[in-house]
Amino acid sequence: AKFAASNNEAVLVSVVMTVRNCEPWLEEALASVVAQTYRPLELSVLDDGSTDKTWSLIQSLSPSLESAGVRVIAASTSPAKAGRGIGYGQNRAVSQSSGTFICFLDGDDVCAPTRVAKQLQLCQAKQLELCRPREVRECSDSVREGGSEVLEKVREGESLEFWEGAPSGVRKGESGKLEKLREGESLEIREGESGQLEPPTRRQRCNEEAREEPLQLREASGKAARQAGADPLPVLVGSGFTRDPIDATPRYTAWINGLTEQQLVQQRLRELTVIHPTWFCHRHTYERLGGLSEAGAGFPEDLDFFYRHLRNGGALARVPEPLLVWRHAESGVTASRGVSWEVIWAMRVEHLETTVLCKKPWSDGFAIWGAGKEGKRLYRSLSEKSRAQVREFCDVDAKKLALGRYAHYESGAFVPIMHFRNVKPPLLLCVKDFDGEFAKNLASLGLCEGVEYLHFSF
C-alpha cells in the first residue's frame, strides 16, 4: 500500500482509538477513517479486552484500510487484563503510533471526511502563530488606513519597528497618514464612529484584556519554548459535533458548539470546553504531560488532562463546523468510567483555586452570584483562605435577599447576600439556568467575561 502523500512535506497523522465492545459501530467508525481526504494516515487501535467480536472486526477490516493507504497498527489485551481504564488504553495506543500529529477517535463515533485535514491545518496555523515573539504576533493583528479608507492589516514585509510595542498605537498625521505616536501619547486609540481616532471605551479595553487571557495562561511555557527553539507550542484542537441520537444532551451540545474561541478558556471552569472525542494535537502536546492519567475507573482522565494542559501553558482552538458524530452509547469504553459528579466538582474547584482565586483581582475579593444550593455548595467547597476572599453573595430572589446573610456555621462566618446590582466585580457565577432572565440581568451590567466575571456552574 502507498502511505506517502503526493506532497513530500506532508506529515503523518495517527488516528488513535481505544475500543471495548464496539462491535455494533466499529465498521462505520473505521470507514470514516478510510474516507479521510488527508494522507499520509495511520490508524493505531488498542482493543481493551473486548468480549464481543470487536477484535475480529479489526483484523478482518485491516486489509481494506491498508489498501486505501491507511497504515494499521493494532493490539489487544486479554479480557483477564482488561478494564484498566481509558488512560491505560489511550496511552498505549499513542505509544505504538508513529504520527507527528494525533487525532483521537472513539470506536462508536464517526468522523467527517475533512476532519483530519481541517484540524491539522488549524493546529499548524496556531503553532506558527504562538511561536512568534509576542511583539510580532501583535504586529500581525495591527491595522492601518488602506487605500479604500478602511483599516487593513499590515502587509508582510512592512516595517515592524513602526508597530513595535504599540499594536494600536497610531494616529493620523498632518499628511493624513497613520504615524507613530509621540513619546507620552496614548498607545490605545482607534478609529471611532466619527471617522477620527478616539480613545477606547472601557468595554473595548475590557474585551482586549479578555482576548489576552489565553496568551497569559501559556506565556511562561511559550517563552521557554521559544528560547529552546525546539518543541512546538502545545495546542489542543477540537471541533464542532453532532449527537446520535440527536436529542442526547441537547443543552450541553448547544453550549459547547456555541462557544467562541475566547470562551474555550474563559468557561473552562464549567466543564470540558473541548470534548475528548474531538481532540487533535501534536504528539509533543500529549507526551509532555505524560499522557492521560491511568488512575482507572472513577477518575475523569479527560478533564484532568485538559486542566493540566492549561496550567502548563497549553492553548485551545476549535474548528467550529461539526467534524464528528458523537454517539451516545450505553456500552463501550467511555460508558464504564463511573465518574461521580463529586469527583468532577472537586477537580473544578481545585482548578479554580490554583489558577484564578490566587491571582488579582480575585485574590482581593470577589462575589458569588447565586445564593442557592449551587453557590453555597461552592462556598463550602473552598479552602479557608478562598472563603475569606468571598465578599458577598448576590441574587435576585426576594426570599434570599430578605435573609440578608448566609451563615456558615462550621467556620462561624456570615456572608452578606445583596442584590446583584449592588455588588462590584469580579463575580463568580454559580447559576445553573444561565439563559433567560439571568442572561438579561448579566448583560445589563455591561461586564466583560474572563475579566470581570467567570462562569462556574453548568
RODO-2510 file (C-alpha; in nm, 4 decimals, decimal comma):
residues 458
     n   res          X          Y          Z
     1     a     0,0000     0,0000     0,0000
     2     k     0,1072     0,3594    -0,0608
     3     f     0,1376     0,5505     0,2628
     4     a     0,3218     0,8553     0,1284
     5     a     0,1266     1,1581     0,0130
     6     s     0,1904     1,3305    -0,3184
     7     n     0,3250     1,6229    -0,1164
     8     n     0,6579     1,5020     0,0199
     9     e     0,6394     1,7556     0,3024
    10     a     0,3092     1,6215     0,4363
    11     v     0,3260     1,4962     0,7936
    12     l     0,1977     1,1633     0,9143
    13     v    -0,1189     1,1808     1,1238
    14     s    -0,2112     0,8910     1,3531
    15     v    -0,5783     0,8282     1,4272
    16     v    -0,5731     0,6782     1,7767
    17     m    -0,8545     0,4555     1,9039
    18     t    -0,9127     0,2657     2,2272
    19     v    -1,2070     0,0289     2,1830
    20     r    -1,4016    -0,2073     2,4024
    21     n    -1,7094    -0,3995     2,2899
    22     c    -1,7690    -0,1648     1,9967
    23     e    -1,8871    -0,4310     1,7502
    24     p    -2,2160    -0,2556     1,6557
    25     w    -2,0406     0,0671     1,5483
    26     l    -1,6778    -0,0132     1,4719
    27     e    -1,7157    -0,0767     1,0991
    28     e    -1,8754     0,2660     1,0484
    29     a    -1,6037     0,4324     1,2583
    30     l    -1,3252     0,2683     1,0567
    31     a    -1,4987     0,3537     0,7287
    32     s    -1,4877     0,7190     0,8334
    33     v    -1,1102     0,6858     0,8782
    34     v    -1,0727     0,5453     0,5258
    35     a    -1,2887     0,8311     0,3929
    36     q    -1,0491     1,0987     0,5229
    37     t    -0,9295     1,3288     0,2462
    38     y    -0,5882     1,3607     0,4110
    39     r    -0,2902     1,1315     0,3551
    40     p    -0,0493     1,0029     0,4867
    41     l    -0,2621     0,8482     0,7586
    42     e    -0,2116     0,5809     1,0221
    43     l    -0,4591     0,4009     1,2451
    44     s    -0,3387     0,2913     1,5883
    45     v    -0,6037     0,0912     1,7702
    46     l    -0,5977    -0,0890     2,1045
    47     d    -0,8731    -0,3331     2,1900
    48     d    -0,9128    -0,3206     2,5672
    49     g    -1,0260    -0,6791     2,6234
    50     s    -1,3498    -0,6851     2,4256
    51     t    -1,5779    -0,9832     2,4841
    52     d    -1,7695    -0,9406     2,1576
    53     k    -1,6349    -0,9536     1,8005
    54     t    -1,4531    -0,6199     1,8118
    55     w    -1,1045    -0,7714     1,7758
    56     s    -1,2175    -0,9990     1,4904
    57     l    -1,3585    -0,6969     1,3089
    58     i    -1,0307    -0,5069     1,3455
    59     q    -0,8415    -0,7989     1,1959
    60     s    -1,0841    -0,8525     0,9086
    61     l    -1,1089    -0,4818     0,8161
    62     s    -0,7364    -0,4035     0,8387
    63     p    -0,6546    -0,5165     0,4807
    64     s    -0,9141    -0,2794     0,3323
    65     l    -0,7697     0,0094     0,5344
    66     e    -0,4174    -0,0761     0,4213
    67     s    -0,5237    -0,0920     0,0554
    68     a    -0,6784     0,2538     0,0961
    69     g    -0,3466     0,3952     0,2144
    70     v    -0,4074     0,3805     0,5905
    71     r    -0,1314     0,2019     0,7811
    72     v    -0,2802    -0,0098     1,0609
    73     i    -0,1167    -0,0848     1,3957
    74     a    -0,3422    -0,2968     1,6172
    75     a    -0,3000    -0,4617     1,9555
    76     s    -0,5293    -0,6170     2,2129
    77     t    -0,5310    -0,7033     2,5793
    78     s    -0,6841    -1,0234     2,7097
    79     p    -1,0199    -0,9982     2,8893
    80     a    -0,8430    -1,1039     3,2099
    81     k    -0,6179    -0,7950     3,1955
    82     a    -0,8784    -0,5583     3,0549
    83     g    -1,0643    -0,2737     3,2188
    84     r    -0,7677    -0,0671     3,3353
    85     g    -0,9349     0,2485     3,2094
    86     i    -0,9278     0,4841     2,9148
    87     g    -0,5960     0,6334     3,0216
    88     y    -0,4169     0,2989     3,0140
    89     g    -0,5506     0,2078     2,6700
    90     q    -0,5125     0,5532     2,5204
    91     n    -0,1522     0,5901     2,6312
    92     r    -0,0575     0,2582     2,4765
    93     a    -0,2395     0,3349     2,1525
    94     v    -0,0448     0,6614     2,1309
    95     s     0,2819     0,4909     2,2258
    96     q     0,2553     0,2349     1,9459
    97     s     0,1697     0,5011     1,6872
    98     s     0,4292     0,6947     1,4893
    99     g     0,2484     1,0053     1,3618
   100     t     0,3697     1,3578     1,4215
   101     f     0,0104     1,4571     1,4958
   102     i    -0,2560     1,2599     1,6810
   103     c    -0,6292     1,2517     1,6064
   104     f    -0,8407     1,0882     1,8783
   105     l    -1,1450     0,8818     1,7832
   106     d    -1,3778     0,6631     1,9888
   107     g    -1,4856     0,3307     1,8434
   108     d    -1,8517     0,4290     1,8349
   109     d    -1,8085     0,7728     1,6716
   110     v    -1,7860     0,8839     1,3085
   111     c    -1,5550     1,1451     1,1536
   112     a    -1,6463     1,3819     0,8734
   113     p    -1,4201     1,3205     0,5684
   114     t    -1,2371     1,6506     0,6161
   115     r    -1,1818     1,6208     0,9911
   116     v    -0,8092     1,5375     0,9859
   117     a    -0,7288     1,7888     0,7112
   118     k    -0,9097     2,0781     0,8786
   119     q    -0,7894     2,0126     1,2313
   120     l    -0,4317     1,9670     1,1106
   121     q    -0,4490     2,2947     0,9211
   122     l    -0,5758     2,4815     1,2278
   123     c    -0,3275     2,3124     1,4622
   124     q    -0,0297     2,4045     1,2449
   125     a    -0,1565     2,7598     1,1981
   126     k    -0,1953     2,8066     1,5754
   127     q     0,1505     2,6687     1,6440
   128     l     0,3032     2,9125     1,3973
   129     e     0,1051     3,1985     1,5468
   130     l     0,2003     3,1193     1,9038
   131     c     0,5690     3,0507     1,8471
   132     r     0,6311     3,4001     1,7094
   133     p     0,7603     3,6594     1,9576
   134     r     0,4744     3,8455     2,1219
   135     e     0,5523     4,1775     1,9519
   136     v     0,5391     4,0089     1,6108
   137     r     0,2079     3,8414     1,6960
   138     e     0,0689     4,1823     1,7821
   139     c     0,2039     4,3318     1,4620
   140     s     0,0220     4,0749     1,2533
   141     d    -0,3030     4,1891     1,4078
   142     s    -0,2203     4,5572     1,3648
   143     v    -0,4094     4,7691     1,1163
   144     r    -0,3531     5,0778     0,9086
   145     e    -0,5604     5,3002     0,6861
   146     g    -0,5773     5,1471     0,3407
   147     g    -0,6483     5,2998     0,0011
   148     s    -1,0178     5,2220     0,0410
   149     e    -1,0296     5,4406     0,3526
   150     v    -1,0805     5,1385     0,5764
   151     l    -0,8374     4,9867     0,8234
   152     e    -0,6487     4,6872     0,6877
   153     k    -0,3780     4,4501     0,8100
   154     v    -0,0139     4,5457     0,7808
   155     r     0,1233     4,3723     0,4744
   156     e     0,4058     4,1213     0,5021
   157     g     0,7441     4,2847     0,4704
   158     e     0,6452     4,6252     0,6066
   159     s     0,8448     4,7659     0,8915
   160     l     0,7785     4,6016     1,2264
   161     e     0,9590     4,8795     1,4125
   162     f     0,6745     5,1132     1,3231
   163     w     0,4380     4,8970     1,5246
   164     e     0,6650     4,7540     1,7913
   165     g     0,5045     4,7669     2,1329
   166     a     0,2004     4,9528     2,0044
   167     p    -0,0357     4,7354     1,8013
   168     s    -0,2997     5,0075     1,8088
   169     g    -0,0621     5,2953     1,8818
   170     v    -0,1024     5,5012     1,5690
   171     r    -0,2769     5,8226     1,4767
   172     k    -0,3477     6,0377     1,1739
   173     g    -0,0592     6,2678     1,0988
   174     e    -0,0778     6,6038     0,9235
   175     s    -0,0329     6,4291     0,5906
   176     g    -0,3406     6,2176     0,6569
   177     k    -0,1361     5,9021     0,7043
   178     l    -0,1091     5,6944     1,0181
   179     e     0,2143     5,7523     1,2058
   180     k     0,3891     5,6516     1,5274
   181     l     0,2767     5,8210     1,8459
   182     r     0,4978     6,0743     2,0132
   183     e     0,6506     5,9851     2,3464
   184     g     0,3923     6,0009     2,6240
   185     e     0,0878     5,9777     2,3979
   186     s    -0,1700     5,7028     2,4493
   187     l    -0,0987     5,3746     2,2744
   188     e    -0,4625     5,2699     2,2852
   189     i    -0,6510     5,4705     2,0249
   190     r    -0,8752     5,3580     1,7437
   191     e    -1,0997     5,4888     1,4714
   192     g    -1,4357     5,5955     1,6136
   193     e    -1,7769     5,6329     1,4514
   194     s    -1,6893     5,9869     1,3557
   195     g    -1,4033     5,8642     1,1425
   196     q    -1,1495     6,0081     1,3871
   197     l    -0,9146     5,8060     1,6023
   198     e    -1,0501     5,8064     1,9562
   199     p    -0,9564     5,6556     2,2952
   200     p    -1,1055     5,3107     2,3510
   201     t    -1,4093     5,2744     2,5735
   202     r    -1,3921     5,0811     2,8996
   203     r    -1,5763     4,7972     2,7273
   204     q    -1,3240     4,7845     2,4429
   205     r    -1,0313     4,7771     2,6874
   206     c    -1,2015     4,5011     2,8815
   207     n    -1,2571     4,2937     2,5685
   208     e    -0,8909     4,3301     2,4776
   209     e    -0,7911     4,2031     2,8221
   210     a    -1,0231     3,9054     2,7782
   211     r    -0,8708     3,8222     2,4411
   212     e    -0,5276     3,8216     2,6022
   213     e    -0,6269     3,5749     2,8762
   214     p    -0,5358     3,2587     2,6805
   215     l    -0,1989     3,4171     2,5986
   216     q    -0,1375     3,4911     2,9643
   217     l    -0,2130     3,1323     3,0593
   218     r     0,0574     2,9994     2,8289
   219     e     0,3065     3,2903     2,8212
   220     a     0,5614     3,1281     3,0529
   221     s     0,5843     2,7988     2,8663
   222     g     0,5702     2,9809     2,5353
   223     k     0,8737     3,1897     2,6281
   224     a     1,0627     2,8806     2,7367
   225     a     0,9778     2,7006     2,4143
   226     r     1,0917     2,9939     2,2021
   227     q     1,4200     3,0115     2,3927
   228     a     1,4743     2,6394     2,3492
   229     g     1,3835     2,6659     1,9819
   230     a     1,2741     2,3037     1,9803
   231     d     0,9370     2,1620     2,0796
   232     p     0,6244     2,3096     1,9199
   233     l     0,3975     2,5104     2,1446
   234     p     0,1145     2,2941     2,2801
   235     v    -0,2251     2,3424     2,1169
   236     l    -0,5266     2,1186     2,1783
   237     v    -0,7665     2,1432     1,8834
   238     g    -1,1297     2,0353     1,8910
   239     s    -1,4239     2,0706     1,6575
   240     g    -1,7963     2,1125     1,6460
   241     f    -2,0019     1,7943     1,6659
   242     t    -2,3481     1,6477     1,6340
   243     r    -2,5006     1,3836     1,8585
   244     d    -2,6513     1,0450     1,7847
   245     p    -2,9297     1,0290     1,8833
   246     i    -2,9866     1,3932     1,8009
   247     d    -3,1666     1,4625     2,1300
   248     a    -2,8837     1,3345     2,3509
   249     t    -2,7510     1,6064     2,5881
   250     p    -2,9095     1,8956     2,3908
   251     r    -2,8203     2,1667     2,6445
   252     y    -2,4584     2,0556     2,6742
   253     t    -2,4226     2,0222     2,2955
   254     a    -2,5668     2,3680     2,2290
   255     w    -2,3396     2,5209     2,4926
   256     i    -2,0140     2,3740     2,3620
   257     n    -2,0917     2,4266     1,9944
   258     g    -2,1818     2,7879     2,0685
   259     l    -1,8573     2,8845     2,2440
   260     t    -1,6265     3,1428     2,0889
   261     e    -1,2524     3,0763     2,0775
   262     q    -1,2001     3,3055     2,3785
   263     q    -1,4716     3,1224     2,5734
   264     l    -1,2912     2,7906     2,5311
   265     v    -1,0631     2,9208     2,8057
   266     q    -1,2994     3,1618     2,9796
   267     q    -1,5611     2,8914     3,0502
   268     r    -1,3157     2,6149     3,1398
   269     l    -1,4433     2,6048     3,4985
   270     r    -1,7844     2,4836     3,3867
   271     e    -1,6771     2,1635     3,2133
   272     l    -1,4623     2,0459     2,9248
   273     t    -1,4926     2,3098     2,6532
   274     v    -1,3076     2,0892     2,4019
   275     i    -1,4528     1,7397     2,4339
   276     h    -1,2162     1,4444     2,4302
   277     p    -1,3664     1,2655     2,1234
   278     t    -1,2738     1,5700     1,9091
   279     w    -0,9152     1,6147     2,0313
   280     f    -0,6361     1,6681     1,7791
   281     c    -0,2824     1,7709     1,8715
   282     h     0,0890     1,7425     1,8060
   283     r     0,2429     1,4355     1,9668
   284     h     0,4532     1,6587     2,1953
   285     t     0,1374     1,8244     2,3314
   286     y     0,0214     1,4864     2,4589
   287     e     0,3510     1,3334     2,5649
   288     r     0,4878     1,6396     2,7502
   289     l     0,2274     1,5755     3,0242
   290     g     0,2802     1,2003     3,0321
   291     g    -0,0466     1,1367     2,8519
   292     l    -0,3725     1,0610     3,0294
   293     s    -0,3832     0,9603     3,3928
   294     e    -0,4055     0,5842     3,4470
   295     a    -0,5950     0,6146     3,7751
   296     g    -0,8656     0,3924     3,6255
   297     a    -1,2417     0,3779     3,6695
   298     g    -1,3997     0,6633     3,8592
   299     f    -1,1421     0,9214     3,7515
   300     p    -1,2095     1,1883     3,4822
   301     e    -0,8920     1,1418     3,2743
   302     d    -1,0038     1,3862     3,0079
   303     l    -1,0832     1,6740     3,2460
   304     d    -0,7611     1,6104     3,4370
   305     f    -0,5526     1,6263     3,1175
   306     f    -0,7466     1,9336     2,9986
   307     y    -0,6667     2,1257     3,3175
   308     r    -0,3028     2,0114     3,3257
   309     h    -0,2695     2,1223     2,9640
   310     l    -0,3933     2,4708     3,0519
   311     r    -0,1900     2,5004     3,3709
   312     n     0,1242     2,4142     3,1773
   313     g     0,0797     2,6856     2,9175
   314     g    -0,1357     2,4985     2,6653
   315     a    -0,3622     2,6739     2,4168
   316     l    -0,7078     2,5748     2,2914
   317     a    -0,8557     2,6034     1,9440
   318     r    -1,1539     2,4615     1,7607
   319     v    -1,2814     2,4117     1,4080
   320     p    -1,6396     2,5402     1,4539
   321     e    -1,8071     2,3174     1,1958
   322     p    -1,9238     1,9710     1,3061
   323     l    -1,6498     1,7226     1,2133
   324     l    -1,7663     1,4389     1,4374
   325     v    -2,0818     1,2438     1,5129
   326     w    -2,0558     1,1782     1,8862
   327     r    -2,2631     0,8721     1,9641
   328     h    -2,4371     0,8327     2,2978
   329     a    -2,3855     0,4601     2,3576
   330     e    -2,4800     0,2509     2,6588
   331     s    -2,1662     0,0373     2,6248
   332     g    -1,8095     0,0812     2,5016
   333     v    -1,5018     0,2232     2,6687
   334     t    -1,6469     0,5566     2,7821
   335     a    -1,9679     0,4077     2,9194
   336     s    -1,7914     0,2220     3,2010
   337     r    -1,5976     0,5132     3,3514
   338     g    -1,8232     0,5526     3,6544
   339     v    -1,7116     0,9089     3,7316
   340     s    -1,9167     1,0773     4,0052
   341     w    -2,0152     1,4420     3,9943
   342     e    -1,8399     1,4917     4,3299
   343     v    -1,5025     1,3976     4,1769
   344     i    -1,5557     1,6309     3,8822
   345     w    -1,6731     1,9093     4,1150
   346     a    -1,3634     1,8756     4,3346
   347     m    -1,1359     1,8911     4,0290
   348     r    -1,3083     2,2076     3,9050
   349     v    -1,2792     2,3711     4,2484
   350     e    -0,9093     2,2860     4,2643
   351     h    -0,8521     2,4408     3,9214
   352     l    -1,0488     2,7495     4,0273
   353     e    -0,8346     2,7996     4,3368
   354     t    -0,4980     2,7300     4,1745
   355     t    -0,5469     2,9336     3,8553
   356     v    -0,7977     3,2092     3,9382
   357     l    -0,8552     3,2858     4,3054
   358     c    -0,4843     3,3099     4,3823
   359     k    -0,4421     3,5979     4,1353
   360     k    -0,5574     3,9575     4,1285
   361     p    -0,8225     4,0912     4,1182
   362     w    -0,9801     3,7741     4,2614
   363     s    -0,7341     3,7475     4,5491
   364     d    -0,8511     4,0910     4,6656
   365     g    -1,2077     3,9668     4,6996
   366     f    -1,4984     3,8537     4,4835
   367     a    -1,8722     3,7900     4,4928
   368     i    -2,0546     3,4634     4,4286
   369     w    -2,3621     3,5150     4,2107
   370     g    -2,6138     3,2619     4,3351
   371     a    -2,7191     3,2277     4,6995
   372     g    -2,8938     2,8969     4,6318
   373     k    -2,7709     2,5400     4,6699
   374     e    -2,5064     2,5680     4,3964
   375     g    -2,3477     2,8865     4,5289
   376     k    -2,3497     2,7669     4,8890
   377     r    -2,2012     2,4320     4,7878
   378     l    -1,9179     2,6143     4,6149
   379     y    -1,8554     2,8312     4,9213
   380     r    -1,8367     2,5234     5,1452
   381     s    -1,6019     2,3518     4,8978
   382     l    -1,3486     2,6342     4,9033
   383     s    -1,0433     2,6334     5,1252
   384     e    -1,0470     2,8551     5,4326
   385     k    -0,8235     3,1055     5,2550
   386     s    -1,0506     3,1232     4,9499
   387     r    -1,3658     3,1528     5,1619
   388     a    -1,2117     3,4574     5,3273
   389     q    -1,1955     3,6224     4,9829
   390     v    -1,5738     3,5959     4,9306
   391     r    -1,7115     3,9454     4,9975
   392     e    -2,0780     3,8622     4,9451
   393     f    -2,3354     3,6537     4,7649
   394     c    -2,5639     3,8234     4,5150
   395     d    -2,9061     3,7207     4,3870
   396     v    -3,2445     3,8457     4,2681
   397     d    -3,4678     3,6155     4,4713
   398     a    -3,6618     3,8175     4,7267
   399     k    -3,6574     3,5425     4,9909
   400     k    -3,2812     3,5039     4,9734
   401     l    -3,2310     3,8797     4,9842
   402     a    -3,4605     3,9043     5,2860
   403     l    -3,2298     3,6724     5,4793
   404     g    -2,9581     3,9335     5,4450
   405     r    -2,6726     3,6920     5,5014
   406     y    -2,5545     3,3334     5,4712
   407     a    -2,4332     3,1674     5,7900
   408     h    -2,1515     2,9157     5,7546
   409     y    -2,1764     2,7586     6,0984
   410     e    -1,8719     2,5361     6,0583
   411     s    -1,6410     2,8392     6,0449
   412     g    -1,8665     3,0906     6,2157
   413     a    -1,8568     3,3170     5,9099
   414     f    -2,1507     3,5311     5,7984
   415     v    -2,1535     3,6383     5,4340
   416     p    -2,3863     3,9202     5,3180
   417     i    -2,6483     3,8494     5,0493
   418     m    -2,7035     4,1508     4,8235
   419     h    -2,8931     4,2403     4,5078
   420     f    -2,6774     4,1788     4,2001
   421     r    -2,6888     4,5467     4,1036
   422     n    -2,5208     4,6451     4,4296
   423     v    -2,2089     4,4309     4,4045
   424     k    -1,8768     4,5045     4,2415
   425     p    -1,6848     4,2672     4,0158
   426     p    -1,5241     4,0252     3,9885
   427     l    -1,8181     3,7872     4,0047
   428     l    -1,8165     3,4082     4,0064
   429     l    -2,1420     3,2859     3,8535
   430     c    -2,2935     2,9816     4,0237
   431     v    -2,6293     2,9702     3,8497
   432     k    -2,7304     2,6627     3,6500
   433     d    -3,0028     2,8327     3,4471
   434     f    -2,7774     3,0804     3,2682
   435     d    -3,0277     3,1590     2,9930
   436     g    -3,3461     3,3641     3,0108
   437     e    -3,3759     3,6264     3,2833
   438     f    -3,0339     3,5551     3,4297
   439     a    -2,8664     3,6237     3,0949
   440     k    -3,0581     3,9515     3,0669
   441     n    -2,9573     4,0562     3,4178
   442     l    -2,5950     3,9758     3,3499
   443     a    -2,5959     4,1629     3,0185
   444     s    -2,7489     4,4682     3,1871
   445     l    -2,4305     4,5132     3,3938
   446     g    -2,2113     4,5501     3,0850
   447     l    -1,9361     4,3357     3,2358
   448     c    -1,6619     4,1594     3,0417
   449     e    -1,6364     3,7810     3,0586
   450     g    -1,2985     3,6500     3,1605
   451     v    -1,2015     3,9740     3,3310
   452     e    -1,4950     4,0858     3,5451
   453     y    -1,6842     3,7580     3,5714
   454     l    -1,6400     3,3858     3,5192
   455     h    -1,8906     3,1028     3,4947
   456     f    -1,8503     2,8126     3,7341
   457     s    -2,1760     2,6189     3,7212
   458     f    -2,3231     2,4422     3,4232
***
